[in-house]
């Protein structure tokens, strides 16, 4: 990330009026290799191929702030792999994660012997750390810095260990064991983010991604999600704290300011002005063009129409990062990203 891009993020969280509407996109291995025609296995396991891929997308879209930028990841595999989940790689897709538990009924026995994994030794996480050690000097040689590190959230990790349905069942049938699992996953998130920070030199922001929070009622959110997310975000004294959740459930939005986050990436199924009101205008909103229906399958005219509506609904420049309502989906054509950029540049409030 360039210093000027980092400053744009700081200005957004501080609600400063920008000259132009900033554009930020969460991009990673679901999109980058396919877009550039690179085999996923080469992207994952040949660092110089990975680095050249990031160079290329930044060359094609210099107007876009990529979040978290220079993100070392293996789809969603790095955290679940540390618990012993089998990771199955495929030629041209992100890897599958095979659940460890076949049923919620297996949780009590599993949790009785479970310890928090070590990000420096377990699963794919030490590979992530070694990767960062290798590529950071090269990133700095480009005149950029790795400013943000990322991790999946505790409910997302927990759900990968048994599948979403069984995890949600476990919350009802075995609430204490489910809380213990979430607590262990929470500690892992903190430890993994910390381990990344320790091997890098310029980190001043974190990104936590957890869509499973959106499957909870307000009551269950307060019991099974809020305290754990708050523990994560309060563990880091950084000026940028980003939370991604693109499920269509707004019951927890009013509690987000209590987490200490200041950038929120949310679903296209919520109106941006409603999200602004529900979050009390206390955070920079990152959204929310439909990632599949519009950015993947829509025309440039569709993108223009939707972007203009989002900007009209929001009604101001400050506190906004124009983005997808989620991450950039596989198959997103470059011309639709270009249409986002062009529309935002020509739009007049």
Secondary structure, 3 states (H helix, E strand, C coil): CCHHHHHHHHHHHCCCCCCCCCEEEECCCCCHHHHHCCCHHHHHHCHHHHHHHHHHHHHHCCCEEEECCCCCCCCCHHHHHCCCCEEEEECCEEEEEECCCCCHHHHHHHHHCCCCCCCCCCCCHHHHHHHHHHHHHHHHHCCCCCCEEEEECHHHHHHHHHCHHHHHHHHHHCHHHHHHHHHHHHHHHHHHHHHHHHHCCCCCEEEEECCHHHHCCHHHHHHHCHHHHHHHHHCCCCCEEEEEECCCCCCCHHHHHHHCCCEEEECCCCCHHHHHHHCCCCCEEEEEECCCCCCCCCCHHHHHHHHHHHHHHHCCCCCEEEEECCCCCCCCCHHHHHHHHHHHHHCCC
